[in-house]
Amino acid sequence: MIGSLRRLVASARRRGRRHNTKGSAEIAVVVVAFSLVAGVFVGNGISSTGVNVADGLTWLSDDPSGRVIQVNPSTGRPELALKVGAPGDDLEIVQYDGQLYVLNHTTGQLMAFDLTSILISGQRSITQGGVVHTLHHGDQLFLVDDKASTIAAIDPISTEAIGTIWASPAGLADVGIDDAGTVWALEDDGTLHELAWSPEQQEFTTRSSEAIDQSGPQSVLVTHALGATVFGADHGIVVRAGTDADFSADAPRLSGRLVAPESAPEDLVPVSAPDTGTVVIVTPEKVNEVNVAEVDCAKPGTPEEYESVVYVPCQGVGKVLRLRADGKRAGEDIPTPGAQTPELVRDDGRLIINAPGTTHATVVNPDGSLDTIQRDDDQLPIETPSKTANDTAPFVPDDNGGSRNDDGRDKCPVVDCTALQPQVPGAKNPNQGRGEDKPTDDPSDDPSDDRSDHPGGKPTGVPTGDPTGGPTGGPRDPGGSTGPGEGTSSPTDAGTLPTDPTSTTPTNPTPPPTTPTNPTPPPTTPTTPTTPTTPAEPLQAPTGVSAVAGADGRVTVSWSHGGPTATSFVVSLVGGGDLTTVDGSSRQAMVTIAAGSSASFTVSAVSGSDRARSAASNTVSTTGAPGAPANVTATGEWRGNWKIERYVGTVTWDAAPDNGSPVTGYTVSVSSPDGDQVRNVAGDVRSASFTWSCYNPDGGAECGGIVGDFSVRITATNAIGTGPAATDAANAPPLPPPPLPAGGQQHVTAEKTDPIWVEGFGDTVLTLNPPDSWKTFGGTCTWTHSGNRNGDRSGTLPCDATTLTVPIDNGYIWQPNSGNVGHSITFTASNGSGTVDSARYTWTTRQDTLCEGCQVP
């Protein structure tokens, strides 16, 4: 059992109070109904694919071709490919309940496909860059937006938002859903919320909230049949909550970015830490930290548990590891030829290893055996998806994160019109979910219709037609506008006004002028009302304008409007200009202001040339990830002795803009030819140092080009996230010279000269004993010999040499000169910037002489 595990704090629901790491405090969660925007694929690095329908077919993504491919594992052959993006797009797919969802993280697009017809049933814009996470339980589908820190229910067919969106002002670290349908939302500050979706109320309710000690923005969670396990990279912790066996334990190798499966059995929970080359496997008995970098898997991807074995894709290596619960190998590695980064897909009781860009995939059977299936071939039919029959207009993303039909009409602008439309008597409930008894929508009820002068796109009190959705009256007029009686007129009614004055005979003659009581108008003049026209009601200004700040400078502005109906609303910045315009049926809009600033807003109702401005909203302060640190400077210097050189690189910087949320830390990374190093420092620190060393016995030959030159990359982090990087580089100064040895000392202890020929050639062998400071000198040592007939000669020698042979060249010596010649030698040490000489040593050589006139031998 886990002896060292400490008990997790009890949930707020059970203990009647909430906890955080700073003491007891109320944890507030803001619930807003603003439009759904895109978010990050929370907690998962490499996208895994969820396929949860037993239909015998599997869909696989193929980023290199921009397609998704339908494969029949029973036959091992592909059957169909859909072109859903451009080659290289980052695609993610999820399949269940007869629907296929394709998220294109590169273009920012979510498409829902009806698998019975392979037609697009719904489509919406999402944020680019891989930022959407889907959750599913029963017939409920949720979208998690990590950047906006929101969770929203969406219609599984149309993908339109339903009801109230749950939002976290503290930022979301990760979100998951367990088998019971409970949504577990982990905030950046470590607060774990247990949420339940109410289809009747169409909103989330909070069952409990608790503070997870030492959890932070880099934490991820994995859900189970009940509850979830939290993995915290910020301090290396594992915490289980919401189960019958909650616990907490340390996992020191959990560091940096974590990738985890969406769910796993409670007794076998894996997570990968690519930055440390570690896979952590949690069992009831132990938390096993497995160093998979030692088995050529330096960057493990998202693991999956399958039949009590943990499968780990190795990024950039092209293989999948098989690990037991204790971390030992469960079998041979599974290679994925042609694909350096495999993906794991669960479907119909099998584990499929998808190899994007290749023709084959590997199927892992329950007994661990492997089969190969073909996932692509040149003959595979490729289709371009189209919209369903009841919505034939092609999808075109607009500039506001919504969508437009190709005629330019807003299909769903910034505000999610189907989720937020007010109810109109007699009109369709735009918030009705699937399976509810509701009439088929009449074309005149289209909320994207330009007739936006009535809430819901239709005048109050207009009949909606028969229960099947057909209109009761004639066709709408070409302008799309209607009068109060539209849908109720008949052909008989239409004939009451004559069109030809000569074809109508008055029934009663015109009274004489003396009886002016009720004059009958001429046949050619339509009846004129006898009562004066009521003046038009003046356009009212919106009321109750409120603002709620979200992430990255986004603000949701909401208001009410009592009428008359406006054609549009304009949201403006107090003290600034207009920010956005939405249609007259909207009561919310999302705007963006600079992160870290404060602002309030007004909303103006617009109808024709009339414009009525509201009072200012409350003032909100926005937050965002910090900016880049300023004035980053990298310098370096050599320290140490001449044999072991130490190079110290120092990085300094000025504070990064906090954008409304205090900077909690900086990450400083340096790269050099000798390797990379990383320092994580606190938010109030402004410098970091890095040290390299090298062995330098020969005056720098081993150190040159290894250390000294380095580049630096530094980012700031706050509660919202990590900001952009600032960079600099430093070039190492020249290696410092070794200190010169002591000079003026004698190195020669003896000399021996062989007989010198009459020509004057020979050798002198010197016995040397240099001082210790010369023997250990790391610079250059040379000798200079004087006495030969052609001048001085020199050369190099090891500074600790014990002998030196000096060539002698005296030439012929003529009588009456003697045969004695004096010689001397001096040793010099140089470190590149200075020199020092030894004491001079002298000796004499002797040779035979020649007489005048004697023949030269």
N, C-alpha and C positions, 0 to 999 in steps of 0.2 A: 504494500500500500504506500501511499505517498506520505511519508513521515514528515517531510519538511514543508508540506503545502499548508499555507495559512488560509483560513476560512474567508470566503468572500463576504463583504458587507451585505447585509440583507437588503432586499429591495424596499423602496419607499412604500409600496402598497402593503407589504407585510408588516413593516415596522412603524408605519404611520408618519414617517418623516423622510426627508431626502438628505443625502450626504454628498459632500464633495471633499476634495483634498485639502481645502482651506477651512473646513469646519462646516457646520450645518447651515444650509442656506436654501431658500426656495429656488427651484430651477424652473425658469420660465421658458416656454416654447411658444413661439409666435405661429399662429395658424392664419394663413392668408389665402385668398382665392385669386391669386394673380395668374397670368397666363403661363403655361408650361413652357419652359425653355430647356435647352439641352444641357446635359451634365456629363461628368466623367464616368467611365466604366469603373465604378467604385471598387477599390481594393484589388482589382485583378490587373496584372501586368499583361502577359500574353492572353488574348481573348480565348477562352474555352467556349465550346458550343454546347448548348443545351438542347437536346432533342427528346421530347417526352411524350411521344405518342406511338402506340404499338400498331403501326400501319404497314410494317414490313419494308418501308422505304426510309432512306436516310438522305438528308441534305448536307452537303459539305461546301464550305466556302473555298474560293480559289482566288486569293488576292492578286497573283500575277496576271490573271486574265480578266479580272473584274467580273467574274461570274460566280453563281452558286449552282451546284451540280447535284442532281437527284440520282442516287445510287440504290440499286436493289441488292442488299447484302446476300440474299438467298441465291441469286444468280451470279453475284460477283461482277455485275456489269452496270455501267452508267446508263441512264434512260433519257435524261433531259438536262439541258443547261439553260439558265436564265441569265441574260446579259443585264446586270444591275448596276454596273459602274465601269469606270475606265480601268485599264490595266494598271496594277499597282495600288488601287484604292484599298483602304483598310476596311474590310468587310467583317461583319459579325452576324451570325444567324441564330435564331431561336425558333423552335417549332413545338406546338402543342395545340390540342383541340381543333385539329383540322386547319390551323392557321400557321403560316410561315412568316416570320418577321426578319427583315434584312435591315441592318443598321450600317449605313455607309458613313464611317467616321471621317473620311477624307472630304466628302462633299457636304456632310451635314444633312443627312436625309434618312428618315425611317419609313419603310414600306411594309404594309401588311398584305399578305397574299392569301386568298381563298384557295386551299389546296384541291378543292373539288373542281375548280375551273382554271387555276393558275392565273387568276386575274387579280389586279391590285384592288383590295377592298378599302384601304385607307392609306394615307400618306401625310407626313408632316415634316417640317424642317426641324433639325436638331443642330446643336453646336458642333462645329468641326473639331477634329483633333482627338477623337476617341473618348467621348465624355458622356456616354449614355449607358445606364445599367437597367435592365428589366428584371422585375420580380413577378412571379406567377404562382397563383394558388386557386384551384378550382376554376371558376369562370372569371376570376379577377386578374387583371393585368395592371401592373404599376410601373411607372418610370421614375427612376432616381436621378436627380440632377445634383451631382456632387458640387459643382461650382456655385450654383445658386442655392445649394443646401436645401433642396425640396424633394418631397415624395408626392406623386400625384397618381390617382387612379385614372386609367384611360379605357375607352371602349376597345375591346379586343379586335373588333372588325374595322371600325372607322379610325381608330387611334385618337379620337377626340377626348379631351380631358373631361372627367366627370367629378362634379361636386367640389369640395374644398381641398385645396392643396396644403399639405403640412410642410412647414418651413422651420429651419433651425437658425436662429441668429448667431449661434456659436460656430457654425460650420460643421459639415458632416465628414467624418473620417471614413465610415463604411456603413452599409445597410444590407440586411439580408432578411429572408423570410423562412420560417421553419415549416415543418410538415403540417402543423396545426393551423397554419395561416397567420401566425403572429409575425408582425414586422418588427425587427430589432434594428434600431437606429442608434449608431454610436457617434456622438459629437466629438469635435476636435478637443474639447476640454475634458474628455473622458466620461461624460454623462451617457449612460446607456438607457434608452427608452424602449419600453415594451408597448407597441402600438397595435390596435385592432381596427380594421376597416369596417364601417357600418354601411352596408348597401342601402338600408332604409334611410338613414340620415345623410348618407353620402359624405362622410367625413371620418377622419381618424379620431379615435379616443385613446388616451394614454392610460394604460393599466398600471404601470409602475415606472419609476425613474430611479436610477442609482448611479453613484459615482464609482468608476473603476479606477482604482489607485494606480498612478503612473501610466495611464493610457494617454495617448496624444494624437496629433494629426496623422501620423504615419501608421496608426493601428488598423488592423483589418479584423473581420469576424467571419466565422464559419458556422452556419446554422445546422441544427440536428432535427430529430423527430420533435423534440421540444427543446427550446432554448438555443443558446449560441455559445461558442468559445471565442474569446477576444485574444488576439495576438498583438502585443505592443512592441513596436520596433524602437520606440523612443527610449525605453529603459529595459527592454528585454524581458517582458513578462507574458505569462499565459493565464487567462482568467476565464472560468466557465460560469455562466449565469443562466437562470431559468430552467435548470434541470433538477433532478433529484440528487445529484452529486456535484454541487458547485464547489469550486476550489480555485486557488491561485498559486502560481509557482513561478520561479525564475527561469529564464532562457537567455543567457548572456549573448549567444551568437545571433539572436534576432536583432538585426541592425540594418538601417537603410530602408530601401523599398522592399515591401513584402508582396508576394502573390499567393493567393489561396483559392481553393475551390469554393463555389457558392454554398455547398452543403457537404456533409460527410457524416458517417455514423459516429455516435457519441464516444465509442470506445476506440476509434482509430481516426484521428484528425490530423492531416498534414498541412504544412505551410512551407513555402520556400522563401529564402532570403538571398536573392541573386548577388547582392553586394558582398556577402561573406561566403558564398558558395556553400550554403547550409540548407538542409531540409530538417525541419522540426516535426516530429511525430509524437502526438499526445495519445497515451493509452491510460487505462485506469490505474496502472501500476507506476508509470514513469513518464517523464518528458524526455524523449530521446533527441539529442542534437547530432545530426549526421553530417560530417564534413564530406560532401560529395565532390568537392573540388579535387580531392585526392584520387578520384576515379574518373578524371577527365570530364567533369561536369561543373565547370567553374561558375556557370550562370544557370542554375536550375530554374525552369519555368513553372507554370501553375500545375501542381500535382493533382492527382485524382486517386481516390480509393476505389478499388474494384476487386470484389471477391477477397477481401482481407489482405490485399496487396496494394502498396502505394506505388503508382506509376509516376515517374518524374521526367518530363521532356527536358532535354539539355539544349539550351539556346546556343546556336552557332556551331553545334557539334554534329547534329544529325543522328541522335539516338535517344532512346527512352530507357531510363533505369527502372528496375523492379526491386523494391525494398520491402522487407518484412517489417512488422510492427516494432521490432527491436532495432531497426536501422540496418540490419545485415542484408546482403544481397538475397533476393528471392528467386533469382534465375538469371540467365544470360541477358545482357543488354539487347534491346530491340533496335536494330539500325533502321534509319529512314533515308535510303539513298536518294540523292538529288534534292533533298529538303533539309536545310540546315536548322530550321526551327519548326519542329513538328507541333501539331495541335491535338488535343485529346477530346474525343466526342463520345458521349454516352447515348446509346439508343437500343431499345428493345433487348435489354439484358446483355448487350455487348459493349465492349470498349473499342472504339475505332481510333487508330492513329492516323490522322489526316496529314498528308504531306503536300501542302500547296505547291502548285507549279509542276507536279509530277503526274504520271499516268496511273499510279497505283497507290493503294492505301493498305494498312495492315489491320486486321480484325483480331482482337484478343478474345478468345472464348472463355467461358466461366472456368474451365479446367486449366487455363493458362496457355493452352496451345494457340498457335498463330495460323491465320489464313490470310491470303493476299487477295484483294479485290481490285478490279480495274475501276478507277474513278474518272477517267477522261480518255477520249480517243478522238481521232480526226473525223470520224463519222458521226459524232454525237450531235443530235439536233440542238441548235442554239436559238432560243426565242427571246424577243424583246418584250417585256411585260407591258400590258395595257391596262387601262382602268376598267372597272366593272361597268356593266351596261347602264346602270342608273347614275353614273357619274363619268361621262365620257370625256370631259374636258381634261386635257393633259395637265400634269402638275408642273408649276413653275415657282420655285422659291422666291419670296419677295425680300425686300431689304430689311424687314423688321422681324424676321424669324418666323413669320407666318407663311401663308401660301396664297397664291392667286390662281384663278382660272385663266386660260389663255386669252379671254376677252378683257383682262385687266381688272375684273371685279375681285375684291377681297373674298377669298374663300374662308379664311380665318386669319384676321390680322393679328397684331401683337397680343391683344386680349383674346383669350380663347372663347370665341363667340358662342359656341354650342354649350360650353360649360357655364357661362356667366349671364346668358340672356335672361331677362326678367320674364316671368310668366305672364301670358296674355290670355284673357278669357276666350275660350273657343279655339285657341291656337295650340299647336303641338308643344308638348313639354320637351324642351331641348335637353333636359337632364335625364330623360328616361333611359334606363339601362336596357341591356339585352334581356329578352324573355318576358318583358312586361307587355300587358295588353294595351296597345296603342294604335290609333288609326294610321293608315299609310299617309305619308306627308304629301300635301298638295303642292304643286309647283309654286303656287303663290306664297307658300310659307317659307320659301328659300331664304335663310337669313343673309345670304350673300347678295340678294337682290338689291338694286339701287334704291328701292323704295324704303329708305331708312328713316322716314319721318314718323314712323310708328314703331314702338318697341316690338321686337320680335319680327320686324319686317312686314307687318300687316296691320291695317287699322283696327282699333279696338271695336269689337262687336261685329266684325265681318264674319258671316257664316263660313265654316271651313269646308263645306261640301258634304257629300255623303260619306258613310263610314269607310268606304274603300279609297277615299282620297280624291275622287273625281269632283270637279266643280259643278255647282248647281246652276250657274248662269252661263252667259256666253263667254267668248274669249276675252282676255285682258286687252286693254287698249295698247297701241304700239309703244307708248311712252312708259308703260309699266305702272302708271298711277291709277288709283281707283277712287271712286266716290263712295259715299256712305251706303249706297244701294247696290253696290256690285254684288253679283251672284244672286239677286232676288228679282230682277226685271224679267219680263216676259215679252214675246212678240206683240201681244195685245197692248201692253203698256207702251211699247215703242211706237205705236201708231197714233197716239193722242195728240201729237203736234203736227199740224199740216205742213207740208213742204211746198205745195202749189196753191197760191191764194185763189186762183181761178177755178180750181176744182172743188172748192168747198162752199156750200151754201149755208148761211147762218140759219140756225133753227128758229131763233126769235128775232123779229125785226128790231132795228135800233130804236130806242125810246126817243120821243121828241125832246127838244132842248129844254122844255119846261119841266121835264121830269128827270133831273140829274142824279136821282138817288143811286141807282146802280147802272151806270152806263155799260153797255156791252162793247168790248173792244173790237176793232175791225178784225175780220177773219185773218188778215195777214200779220197781225201783231200778237205775239205770245202773251199769255197772261202775265201781268206784272204783280209781284207781291204787294200787298197793301200795307205791310208792316215795314218799318225801316230796318236796314241791314245792321246786325249787331257788330260793333267794332271788333277787330281781331284782338285776341288776348295778347298782351305784350310777352315777348320771350323772357322767360325767367332765367336767372343765373343759377348755376349748379350750387348745391349746398353740401355741407358735411364733407368737405374735401379733406382727405387724410392721406398721409404718406407713410410707407413702411420701407425701410432700407434693407436691401439684400446684399449679396456679395458683389465685389468688383465694381462698386459705384452704381449698381442698379437699384432703382427705387420704384416701387409699385404705388401708383396714385389712384385712389378710389374716390367716388363722389356719388351723389344722388341728384336727380333732376325731376322737378315736378311738372314740367311742361311749359308752353306747348312743345310738341316734339321738335327736337333739333335734328338737323341733317348731319351734323358732326360736332365733335368736341375737340378743343385745342388745349393742350397742356403746356403751360408756360412756366419758366423759372422766374421767381420773384426777383426783380432787379436785373433780369436778363431777357432773352428772347423766347420764342416759341420752340418747344422741344419735339412735340409729335402731335399728329392729328389722327383721331380714330372716328369710326362711324357713329351715327346717332343712337344705335342700339347698345353701345358699349357704356359701361360704367366703371371701367378700369383701364389703365394703360401702364406700360412699363417704360421708364425713361432711364437714361444713363447720364450721370454726372461724374466729375472727377472723384476718384476714390480718395477718402480722407478729407472731404470737404463737407460743409453743412449748407443746407438749402431748404427753402419752402417753395410751394407751387400754387398756382391758380389754374382753374379750369374754366374755359369760356365755352358757352353753348352758342352754336352758329346755325342760323337758318336764313338762307339768302344773304342779304346784306346786313342782317341783324346779328349782333354779337353781344352776349351778356356774360360778364366776367364774375367769377366767384370771389369770395374772400380768400385770403391766403391760408394754406394748410399749416399743419404743425411743422416745425423745423426738424429735419432728420440729419444725422451725420452718417456718411457712408464709410465703409471700410473696404479694403482690398489688400491683396498681397503687396508686400513692400516693393519699392523701386530698387534699382541697382545701386550698390554702394558707390560713393563718389571718391575721386582722387585715389584710386588704387595704385600703389607704388610698390614695386618689387626691387630689392637690392640684395647683394650678397658679399661675403668676405671670407677669406681663408683664415683659419685658426689652427694652431697645432705646431708640431715639430716638423723637421724636414722629411721624416720617413712616413709618418702617419698624418696625412693632411685631413683636416676637417673643414668642410665648406658649410657655412651657415647662411641660409637664405631667409630674409625677413620681409614680410608683407605688411603694409600699413594701409589704412583706408579711413574715409570719413563715413559717418552714419548714413545708412540708406533711408530714404523717405519711408515713414512707417505707414502712410496711407490710412491713417485712422485707427490702426491696431498696433500696439507697441511691438517692436522687433524683439523676438525672443532669442535669436541666435544667428550666427553666421557660419557658413560652411566654406572653408578655404581649401582648395585643391591645387596642388602643384604637380607639374609633369616635367621630368628631366630624363636625359638618356640613362640615368641610373635607376629609374622607376618613378612611380607616382606615390604621393602622400596626401592625406586628408586630415584636416583639423576641424573639429566642431567647437566653436567658442560661444560664450554667452553674448547676449545682445548689447552689453555695455563695453565689450572688448573691441579694441581698434587695431590690434596687431597680432601676428602669429609668426613663429619661427620654425624653420625646417633645417635638419642637419643631414649632410652626407659625408662620408669619409672614404679615403682610398689609401692604398699602400704606395709609398713614393720613394723606393730605395734608390732609384737612379735619377733623381732630380726632376721628377714629374712625368716620366715616360708613361707610367701606368695610369696616372691621373688625368692626363690630357684627354679631353673629349668625353670623359665619363660623367663628371659632375661639374657643377658650376653654372651652366646655362639652364634656365628653367622658365616655365610659363606658369601663370597663376590664374585661377578662375574662382571668383567669390560670389556667393549668393546670400541674401538675407531671407529669414523666415519669420512670419508672425502667425497668429492664430488662424488667419485666413489661408495662408499658403506660402509658397516660396516664390520670390520674385525673380526677375531676369538677372543674368550674370554680368559682372564687370570683370575685365581681364587686364593683365599686364604681363611683361616679360622682363627678365634680367639676364644680362650676359656676364659671365664670371670674369673678374679681373685676372691678370696673369698669376700663375702660381708664385707664391713668395719664394725667394731664393733661400737655399740653405745657408746657415751661418758659416763664415769663413773660419778655417782652422787657425791655430796659432802659427805665426811666422817666425823666421830668423833662427830656426833650429836645424841642426845637422841631421840629414837623413842617411848618409853613407857611413857604413862602419868598416868597410874593407874594399880593396880593389885588387884585381888580378888582370895583368896584360899578357897576352900571348906574344911570342916573338914577332917583332915587326919586320916585314920583308924590306929589302933594299928599296923597293918601290914606295915604301911608306904605308902599306896597307896592313890592317890588323884589327883586333877587337880588345876592348877593356870591359871586363865583367865587374859591375859594382854590386856589392852586398848592401841592401837597404834595410833600415829599421825606422820608418817614419813615426812621428809622434801619434798618440791615440787619436787626437783631434783630426789628423789627416786620414787615419785608417777608417774612420766613420763618416768622413765628409761625403755629402751627397752631390757635390758639384763635379767639376772637371779638374784633373791634375795633368800637368804637362812638365817636360824637361827641356832645358836648353843647354847644349854642349858647345863650348868655345875651345879653339886650338887647332882645328883642321885648316889646311891650306886654303880652302875655298870658303871660309867663313863659318858662321854658326850653323848648327843643325838642331832641330827640335822634333818633338813627338809627344804623344800622349801615353799615359800608363795608368793602371789602376792606382787609386790613391793609397791603397794598402799593399802595393807591390813590395816584394822582398828582394828582388834582383832586377838588374837592368843591364843589358849588353849595349855598349856604346861603340859604334863603328869608328875606326881611326883611319885618317887619310892625310898622312904627313907629306907625301910626295918624296922625290929624291932629295938627299941632303949632300951638298958638295963640301969637300974639304977646303979650307981648314976648319969649317964649322963642325961642332960635335954632333953626335947623333941623338942628342936629348931634345925632346919637345914637350913643353908644358901644356896641360889640358885642365879644364874646369867644367863643372856642371851645377846648374841651379834648378830647383823644382818650384813650380808655381801652381797655386790653387785658385780656381775662379768659380764664382757662383752666378755669373751672368751680369752682375752689377758691380763687382769689385774683384780684386786679386790680392794675393799675399804670396811672398817668396820664402823659400827655405834659406838656410845658410849655404854659401858657396863651398863646394868641395873641389880640391885641386889634386892633380897627380902628374907624373912625368913618364913619357915613353922613351925607349932607346932603340936605335936602328943603325945598321952599317951605313958608312958614308962613301961617296965616290970621289976619286981624285980628279984634278983638272986634267983633261985630255984622255982620261980613262974611257974605255968603251962602255956605253950604257948596256947593261945586261938586257 
